[in-house]
């Protein structure tokens, strides 16, 4: 799942809003996986800054998951 924001969001000033969006995206990924009967082991994250610099990170889990909380935890680790 990818999303592009209409407005640039600041990582500090908009932290609560970003957290809500981040969690919602993880829940949507989990829902997509469940609907299709899939599970995944590698969680990837891509962030594009206002200067168009793009950073990607991924984390491979020990076992496949379609659990939104597990996906959120792994994606959170990628943010660090």
Secondary structure, 3 states (H helix, E strand, C coil): CCCCCCCCCCCCCCHHHHHHHHHHHHHHHHHHHHHHCCCEEEEEEEEECCCCCEEEEEEEEEEEECCHHHHHHHHHHHHC
